[in-house]
Amino acid sequence: MKKIELINQFTSLDKFERWRSMWKSKETVDIYSYIKASFHPEDALIFCRILFPDVVFYNGGYFLEMNFEEKKVLEWFNSMDGGRQEVEKIVNHIHVYDIFDGCQEDVRDDIFEQLAKIISFSWKIALQESFPGVIFSVEVFSSDKTYGPEITFYSQ
């Protein structure tokens, strides 16, 4: 038997570890136990809107519906001389911090970086499945000069 990990093992799960520490037999408590005990199905379902977002096809480009404003997109097309990929990169750009800006807890940066990788992986799969004839690039970037991990996509 060979285990094949589709995503990397998670690290820095402080909230989970605090919860797990309350159990006598910590070694028998895993992330699936945590999901069963503490995770609400509605939260999981709602987060799927981030993992599998709606897309608008407009003026030859593919845009995140949650960021799409026709007037602004048209302005960007005009100011960039019709550079579709550049407009897609702008409109489809998200900051992972912004998704969780209501979170009052202190969360390690590498949690957001892991989420960015998973969101980008999901976007790649969803875009390929939804638009099989189109080639997409999904990019994740983060540096000391950015506001946490960022993700965008554009069509070739």
CNS distance restraints for C-alpha pairs under 8 A (distance, minus, plus):
assign (resid   5 and name CA) (resid   9 and name CA) 7.87 0.50 0.50
assign (resid   7 and name CA) (resid 118 and name CA) 7.39 0.50 0.50
assign (resid  10 and name CA) (resid 114 and name CA) 7.40 0.50 0.50
assign (resid  11 and name CA) (resid 110 and name CA) 7.75 0.50 0.50
assign (resid  11 and name CA) (resid 111 and name CA) 7.38 0.50 0.50
assign (resid  12 and name CA) (resid 108 and name CA) 7.15 0.50 0.50
assign (resid  12 and name CA) (resid 110 and name CA) 7.18 0.50 0.50
assign (resid  12 and name CA) (resid 111 and name CA) 6.67 0.50 0.50
assign (resid  13 and name CA) (resid  17 and name CA) 6.12 0.50 0.50
assign (resid  13 and name CA) (resid 111 and name CA) 7.60 0.50 0.50
assign (resid  14 and name CA) (resid  18 and name CA) 6.15 0.50 0.50
assign (resid  15 and name CA) (resid  19 and name CA) 6.35 0.50 0.50
assign (resid  16 and name CA) (resid  20 and name CA) 5.99 0.50 0.50
assign (resid  16 and name CA) (resid  31 and name CA) 7.54 0.50 0.50
assign (resid  16 and name CA) (resid  34 and name CA) 7.17 0.50 0.50
assign (resid  17 and name CA) (resid  21 and name CA) 5.99 0.50 0.50
assign (resid  18 and name CA) (resid  22 and name CA) 7.07 0.50 0.50
assign (resid  19 and name CA) (resid  23 and name CA) 7.77 0.50 0.50
assign (resid  19 and name CA) (resid  34 and name CA) 7.92 0.50 0.50
assign (resid  20 and name CA) (resid  26 and name CA) 6.09 0.50 0.50
assign (resid  20 and name CA) (resid  29 and name CA) 6.54 0.50 0.50
assign (resid  20 and name CA) (resid  30 and name CA) 7.89 0.50 0.50
assign (resid  20 and name CA) (resid  34 and name CA) 7.94 0.50 0.50
assign (resid  21 and name CA) (resid  26 and name CA) 6.47 0.50 0.50
assign (resid  22 and name CA) (resid  26 and name CA) 8.00 0.50 0.50
assign (resid  23 and name CA) (resid  29 and name CA) 7.66 0.50 0.50
assign (resid  25 and name CA) (resid  29 and name CA) 7.05 0.50 0.50
assign (resid  29 and name CA) (resid  33 and name CA) 5.81 0.50 0.50
assign (resid  29 and name CA) (resid  34 and name CA) 7.57 0.50 0.50
assign (resid  30 and name CA) (resid  34 and name CA) 6.55 0.50 0.50
assign (resid  31 and name CA) (resid  35 and name CA) 6.22 0.50 0.50
assign (resid  32 and name CA) (resid  36 and name CA) 6.22 0.50 0.50
assign (resid  33 and name CA) (resid  37 and name CA) 6.15 0.50 0.50
assign (resid  34 and name CA) (resid  38 and name CA) 5.60 0.50 0.50
assign (resid  34 and name CA) (resid  39 and name CA) 6.97 0.50 0.50
assign (resid  35 and name CA) (resid  39 and name CA) 4.70 0.50 0.50
assign (resid  35 and name CA) (resid  40 and name CA) 7.87 0.50 0.50
assign (resid  39 and name CA) (resid  43 and name CA) 7.38 0.50 0.50
assign (resid  39 and name CA) (resid  44 and name CA) 7.69 0.50 0.50
assign (resid  40 and name CA) (resid  44 and name CA) 6.71 0.50 0.50
assign (resid  41 and name CA) (resid  45 and name CA) 6.16 0.50 0.50
assign (resid  42 and name CA) (resid  46 and name CA) 6.03 0.50 0.50
assign (resid  43 and name CA) (resid  47 and name CA) 6.13 0.50 0.50
assign (resid  44 and name CA) (resid  48 and name CA) 6.55 0.50 0.50
assign (resid  45 and name CA) (resid  49 and name CA) 7.59 0.50 0.50
assign (resid  46 and name CA) (resid  50 and name CA) 7.89 0.50 0.50
assign (resid  47 and name CA) (resid  51 and name CA) 6.64 0.50 0.50
assign (resid  48 and name CA) (resid  52 and name CA) 5.62 0.50 0.50
assign (resid  48 and name CA) (resid  53 and name CA) 7.55 0.50 0.50
assign (resid  49 and name CA) (resid  53 and name CA) 4.91 0.50 0.50
assign (resid  49 and name CA) (resid  54 and name CA) 7.50 0.50 0.50
assign (resid  50 and name CA) (resid 119 and name CA) 7.27 0.50 0.50
assign (resid  51 and name CA) (resid 119 and name CA) 5.41 0.50 0.50
assign (resid  51 and name CA) (resid 122 and name CA) 5.57 0.50 0.50
assign (resid  51 and name CA) (resid 123 and name CA) 6.40 0.50 0.50
assign (resid  52 and name CA) (resid 122 and name CA) 6.80 0.50 0.50
assign (resid  52 and name CA) (resid 123 and name CA) 6.41 0.50 0.50
assign (resid  52 and name CA) (resid 126 and name CA) 6.21 0.50 0.50
assign (resid  53 and name CA) (resid  64 and name CA) 6.71 0.50 0.50
assign (resid  53 and name CA) (resid  65 and name CA) 7.33 0.50 0.50
assign (resid  53 and name CA) (resid  66 and name CA) 7.78 0.50 0.50
assign (resid  53 and name CA) (resid 123 and name CA) 7.90 0.50 0.50
assign (resid  54 and name CA) (resid  64 and name CA) 6.21 0.50 0.50
assign (resid  54 and name CA) (resid  65 and name CA) 5.40 0.50 0.50
assign (resid  54 and name CA) (resid  66 and name CA) 7.43 0.50 0.50
assign (resid  55 and name CA) (resid  62 and name CA) 6.28 0.50 0.50
assign (resid  55 and name CA) (resid  63 and name CA) 5.32 0.50 0.50
assign (resid  55 and name CA) (resid  64 and name CA) 4.78 0.50 0.50
assign (resid  55 and name CA) (resid  65 and name CA) 5.03 0.50 0.50
assign (resid  56 and name CA) (resid  62 and name CA) 5.71 0.50 0.50
assign (resid  56 and name CA) (resid  63 and name CA) 5.03 0.50 0.50
assign (resid  56 and name CA) (resid  64 and name CA) 6.29 0.50 0.50
assign (resid  56 and name CA) (resid  65 and name CA) 5.48 0.50 0.50
assign (resid  56 and name CA) (resid  68 and name CA) 7.58 0.50 0.50
assign (resid  57 and name CA) (resid  61 and name CA) 5.59 0.50 0.50
assign (resid  57 and name CA) (resid  62 and name CA) 4.71 0.50 0.50
assign (resid  57 and name CA) (resid  63 and name CA) 6.38 0.50 0.50
assign (resid  58 and name CA) (resid  62 and name CA) 6.52 0.50 0.50
assign (resid  58 and name CA) (resid  63 and name CA) 7.48 0.50 0.50
assign (resid  60 and name CA) (resid  84 and name CA) 7.34 0.50 0.50
assign (resid  61 and name CA) (resid  84 and name CA) 6.21 0.50 0.50
assign (resid  61 and name CA) (resid  85 and name CA) 7.59 0.50 0.50
assign (resid  61 and name CA) (resid  88 and name CA) 6.53 0.50 0.50
assign (resid  61 and name CA) (resid 154 and name CA) 7.95 0.50 0.50
assign (resid  61 and name CA) (resid 155 and name CA) 7.12 0.50 0.50
assign (resid  62 and name CA) (resid  88 and name CA) 6.66 0.50 0.50
assign (resid  62 and name CA) (resid 154 and name CA) 7.12 0.50 0.50
assign (resid  62 and name CA) (resid 155 and name CA) 7.01 0.50 0.50
assign (resid  63 and name CA) (resid  67 and name CA) 7.56 0.50 0.50
assign (resid  63 and name CA) (resid  68 and name CA) 6.46 0.50 0.50
assign (resid  63 and name CA) (resid  88 and name CA) 6.12 0.50 0.50
assign (resid  63 and name CA) (resid  91 and name CA) 6.35 0.50 0.50
assign (resid  63 and name CA) (resid  92 and name CA) 5.86 0.50 0.50
assign (resid  64 and name CA) (resid  68 and name CA) 6.08 0.50 0.50
assign (resid  64 and name CA) (resid  91 and name CA) 6.86 0.50 0.50
assign (resid  64 and name CA) (resid  92 and name CA) 5.36 0.50 0.50
assign (resid  67 and name CA) (resid  91 and name CA) 5.97 0.50 0.50
assign (resid  67 and name CA) (resid  92 and name CA) 6.80 0.50 0.50
assign (resid  68 and name CA) (resid  73 and name CA) 7.18 0.50 0.50
assign (resid  68 and name CA) (resid  91 and name CA) 6.56 0.50 0.50
assign (resid  69 and name CA) (resid  73 and name CA) 6.11 0.50 0.50
assign (resid  70 and name CA) (resid  74 and name CA) 6.02 0.50 0.50
assign (resid  71 and name CA) (resid  75 and name CA) 6.28 0.50 0.50
assign (resid  72 and name CA) (resid  76 and name CA) 6.24 0.50 0.50
assign (resid  73 and name CA) (resid  77 and name CA) 6.20 0.50 0.50
assign (resid  73 and name CA) (resid  87 and name CA) 7.09 0.50 0.50
assign (resid  73 and name CA) (resid  91 and name CA) 7.44 0.50 0.50
assign (resid  74 and name CA) (resid  78 and name CA) 6.23 0.50 0.50
assign (resid  75 and name CA) (resid  79 and name CA) 6.09 0.50 0.50
assign (resid  76 and name CA) (resid  80 and name CA) 5.90 0.50 0.50
assign (resid  76 and name CA) (resid  87 and name CA) 6.15 0.50 0.50
assign (resid  77 and name CA) (resid  81 and name CA) 6.09 0.50 0.50
assign (resid  77 and name CA) (resid  82 and name CA) 4.67 0.50 0.50
assign (resid  77 and name CA) (resid  83 and name CA) 6.40 0.50 0.50
assign (resid  77 and name CA) (resid  84 and name CA) 6.90 0.50 0.50
assign (resid  77 and name CA) (resid  87 and name CA) 6.41 0.50 0.50
assign (resid  78 and name CA) (resid  82 and name CA) 6.04 0.50 0.50
assign (resid  80 and name CA) (resid  86 and name CA) 7.70 0.50 0.50
assign (resid  80 and name CA) (resid  87 and name CA) 7.69 0.50 0.50
assign (resid  83 and name CA) (resid  87 and name CA) 6.37 0.50 0.50
assign (resid  84 and name CA) (resid  88 and name CA) 6.09 0.50 0.50
assign (resid  85 and name CA) (resid  89 and name CA) 6.12 0.50 0.50
assign (resid  85 and name CA) (resid 154 and name CA) 5.65 0.50 0.50
assign (resid  85 and name CA) (resid 155 and name CA) 6.50 0.50 0.50
assign (resid  85 and name CA) (resid 156 and name CA) 7.35 0.50 0.50
assign (resid  86 and name CA) (resid  90 and name CA) 6.37 0.50 0.50
assign (resid  86 and name CA) (resid 154 and name CA) 7.93 0.50 0.50
assign (resid  87 and name CA) (resid  91 and name CA) 6.19 0.50 0.50
assign (resid  88 and name CA) (resid  92 and name CA) 5.72 0.50 0.50
assign (resid  88 and name CA) (resid 153 and name CA) 6.90 0.50 0.50
assign (resid  88 and name CA) (resid 154 and name CA) 5.26 0.50 0.50
assign (resid  88 and name CA) (resid 155 and name CA) 7.67 0.50 0.50
assign (resid  89 and name CA) (resid  93 and name CA) 5.90 0.50 0.50
assign (resid  89 and name CA) (resid 152 and name CA) 5.71 0.50 0.50
assign (resid  89 and name CA) (resid 153 and name CA) 5.83 0.50 0.50
assign (resid  89 and name CA) (resid 154 and name CA) 5.68 0.50 0.50
assign (resid  90 and name CA) (resid 152 and name CA) 7.68 0.50 0.50
assign (resid  92 and name CA) (resid 151 and name CA) 7.80 0.50 0.50
assign (resid  92 and name CA) (resid 152 and name CA) 5.06 0.50 0.50
assign (resid  92 and name CA) (resid 153 and name CA) 5.93 0.50 0.50
assign (resid  92 and name CA) (resid 154 and name CA) 7.56 0.50 0.50
assign (resid  93 and name CA) (resid 150 and name CA) 6.91 0.50 0.50
assign (resid  93 and name CA) (resid 151 and name CA) 5.61 0.50 0.50
assign (resid  93 and name CA) (resid 152 and name CA) 4.29 0.50 0.50
assign (resid  93 and name CA) (resid 153 and name CA) 7.26 0.50 0.50
assign (resid  94 and name CA) (resid  98 and name CA) 7.64 0.50 0.50
assign (resid  94 and name CA) (resid 150 and name CA) 5.61 0.50 0.50
assign (resid  94 and name CA) (resid 151 and name CA) 5.41 0.50 0.50
assign (resid  94 and name CA) (resid 152 and name CA) 6.42 0.50 0.50
assign (resid  95 and name CA) (resid  99 and name CA) 7.13 0.50 0.50
assign (resid  95 and name CA) (resid 147 and name CA) 6.96 0.50 0.50
assign (resid  95 and name CA) (resid 148 and name CA) 6.64 0.50 0.50
assign (resid  95 and name CA) (resid 149 and name CA) 6.06 0.50 0.50
assign (resid  95 and name CA) (resid 150 and name CA) 4.53 0.50 0.50
assign (resid  95 and name CA) (resid 151 and name CA) 6.64 0.50 0.50
assign (resid  96 and name CA) (resid 100 and name CA) 7.12 0.50 0.50
assign (resid  96 and name CA) (resid 112 and name CA) 6.40 0.50 0.50
assign (resid  96 and name CA) (resid 115 and name CA) 7.62 0.50 0.50
assign (resid  96 and name CA) (resid 116 and name CA) 6.46 0.50 0.50
assign (resid  96 and name CA) (resid 148 and name CA) 6.80 0.50 0.50
assign (resid  96 and name CA) (resid 149 and name CA) 5.78 0.50 0.50
assign (resid  96 and name CA) (resid 150 and name CA) 6.00 0.50 0.50
assign (resid  96 and name CA) (resid 151 and name CA) 7.60 0.50 0.50
assign (resid  97 and name CA) (resid 101 and name CA) 5.99 0.50 0.50
assign (resid  97 and name CA) (resid 112 and name CA) 7.06 0.50 0.50
assign (resid  97 and name CA) (resid 147 and name CA) 7.42 0.50 0.50
assign (resid  97 and name CA) (resid 148 and name CA) 6.19 0.50 0.50
assign (resid  97 and name CA) (resid 149 and name CA) 7.35 0.50 0.50
assign (resid 107 and name CA) (resid 111 and name CA) 6.93 0.50 0.50
assign (resid 108 and name CA) (resid 112 and name CA) 7.27 0.50 0.50
assign (resid 109 and name CA) (resid 113 and name CA) 6.38 0.50 0.50
assign (resid 109 and name CA) (resid 148 and name CA) 7.46 0.50 0.50
assign (resid 110 and name CA) (resid 114 and name CA) 6.01 0.50 0.50
assign (resid 111 and name CA) (resid 115 and name CA) 6.22 0.50 0.50
assign (resid 112 and name CA) (resid 116 and name CA) 6.11 0.50 0.50
assign (resid 112 and name CA) (resid 148 and name CA) 7.51 0.50 0.50
assign (resid 112 and name CA) (resid 149 and name CA) 6.67 0.50 0.50
assign (resid 113 and name CA) (resid 117 and name CA) 6.44 0.50 0.50
assign (resid 113 and name CA) (resid 142 and name CA) 7.95 0.50 0.50
assign (resid 113 and name CA) (resid 148 and name CA) 7.87 0.50 0.50
assign (resid 113 and name CA) (resid 149 and name CA) 5.79 0.50 0.50
assign (resid 114 and name CA) (resid 118 and name CA) 6.37 0.50 0.50
assign (resid 115 and name CA) (resid 119 and name CA) 6.00 0.50 0.50
assign (resid 116 and name CA) (resid 120 and name CA) 6.06 0.50 0.50
assign (resid 116 and name CA) (resid 140 and name CA) 6.71 0.50 0.50
assign (resid 116 and name CA) (resid 149 and name CA) 6.36 0.50 0.50
assign (resid 116 and name CA) (resid 150 and name CA) 7.03 0.50 0.50
assign (resid 116 and name CA) (resid 151 and name CA) 6.75 0.50 0.50
assign (resid 117 and name CA) (resid 121 and name CA) 6.10 0.50 0.50
assign (resid 117 and name CA) (resid 140 and name CA) 6.92 0.50 0.50
assign (resid 118 and name CA) (resid 122 and name CA) 6.13 0.50 0.50
assign (resid 119 and name CA) (resid 123 and name CA) 6.13 0.50 0.50
assign (resid 120 and name CA) (resid 124 and name CA) 6.18 0.50 0.50
assign (resid 120 and name CA) (resid 138 and name CA) 6.21 0.50 0.50
assign (resid 120 and name CA) (resid 139 and name CA) 7.12 0.50 0.50
assign (resid 120 and name CA) (resid 140 and name CA) 6.92 0.50 0.50
assign (resid 120 and name CA) (resid 151 and name CA) 6.79 0.50 0.50
assign (resid 121 and name CA) (resid 125 and name CA) 6.42 0.50 0.50
assign (resid 122 and name CA) (resid 126 and name CA) 6.03 0.50 0.50
assign (resid 123 and name CA) (resid 127 and name CA) 5.83 0.50 0.50
assign (resid 123 and name CA) (resid 138 and name CA) 7.33 0.50 0.50
assign (resid 124 and name CA) (resid 128 and name CA) 6.08 0.50 0.50
assign (resid 124 and name CA) (resid 136 and name CA) 7.39 0.50 0.50
assign (resid 124 and name CA) (resid 137 and name CA) 7.78 0.50 0.50
assign (resid 124 and name CA) (resid 138 and name CA) 6.45 0.50 0.50
assign (resid 125 and name CA) (resid 129 and name CA) 6.08 0.50 0.50
assign (resid 126 and name CA) (resid 130 and name CA) 5.95 0.50 0.50
assign (resid 127 and name CA) (resid 131 and name CA) 5.72 0.50 0.50
assign (resid 127 and name CA) (resid 132 and name CA) 7.67 0.50 0.50
assign (resid 127 and name CA) (resid 136 and name CA) 7.25 0.50 0.50
assign (resid 128 and name CA) (resid 132 and name CA) 5.12 0.50 0.50
assign (resid 128 and name CA) (resid 134 and name CA) 7.34 0.50 0.50
assign (resid 128 and name CA) (resid 135 and name CA) 7.48 0.50 0.50
assign (resid 128 and name CA) (resid 136 and name CA) 7.57 0.50 0.50
assign (resid 134 and name CA) (resid 155 and name CA) 6.82 0.50 0.50
assign (resid 134 and name CA) (resid 156 and name CA) 7.30 0.50 0.50
assign (resid 135 and name CA) (resid 155 and name CA) 5.79 0.50 0.50
assign (resid 135 and name CA) (resid 156 and name CA) 5.51 0.50 0.50
assign (resid 136 and name CA) (resid 153 and name CA) 6.74 0.50 0.50
assign (resid 136 and name CA) (resid 154 and name CA) 5.64 0.50 0.50
assign (resid 136 and name CA) (resid 155 and name CA) 4.36 0.50 0.50
assign (resid 136 and name CA) (resid 156 and name CA) 5.89 0.50 0.50
assign (resid 137 and name CA) (resid 153 and name CA) 5.47 0.50 0.50
assign (resid 137 and name CA) (resid 154 and name CA) 5.55 0.50 0.50
assign (resid 137 and name CA) (resid 155 and name CA) 6.30 0.50 0.50
assign (resid 137 and name CA) (resid 156 and name CA) 7.26 0.50 0.50
assign (resid 138 and name CA) (resid 151 and name CA) 7.24 0.50 0.50
assign (resid 138 and name CA) (resid 152 and name CA) 5.83 0.50 0.50
assign (resid 138 and name CA) (resid 153 and name CA) 4.25 0.50 0.50
assign (resid 138 and name CA) (resid 154 and name CA) 6.77 0.50 0.50
assign (resid 139 and name CA) (resid 151 and name CA) 5.58 0.50 0.50
assign (resid 139 and name CA) (resid 152 and name CA) 5.42 0.50 0.50
assign (resid 139 and name CA) (resid 153 and name CA) 6.09 0.50 0.50
assign (resid 140 and name CA) (resid 149 and name CA) 6.93 0.50 0.50
assign (resid 140 and name CA) (resid 150 and name CA) 5.65 0.50 0.50
assign (resid 140 and name CA) (resid 151 and name CA) 4.55 0.50 0.50
assign (resid 140 and name CA) (resid 152 and name CA) 6.80 0.50 0.50
assign (resid 141 and name CA) (resid 149 and name CA) 5.78 0.50 0.50
assign (resid 141 and name CA) (resid 150 and name CA) 5.37 0.50 0.50
assign (resid 141 and name CA) (resid 151 and name CA) 6.55 0.50 0.50
assign (resid 142 and name CA) (resid 146 and name CA) 6.12 0.50 0.50
assign (resid 142 and name CA) (resid 147 and name CA) 7.84 0.50 0.50
assign (resid 142 and name CA) (resid 148 and name CA) 5.93 0.50 0.50
assign (resid 142 and name CA) (resid 149 and name CA) 4.47 0.50 0.50
assign (resid 142 and name CA) (resid 150 and name CA) 6.16 0.50 0.50
assign (resid 143 and name CA) (resid 148 and name CA) 7.24 0.50 0.50
assign (resid 143 and name CA) (resid 149 and name CA) 7.57 0.50 0.50
assign (resid 144 and name CA) (resid 148 and name CA) 7.95 0.50 0.50
assign (resid 146 and name CA) (resid 150 and name CA) 8.00 0.50 0.50
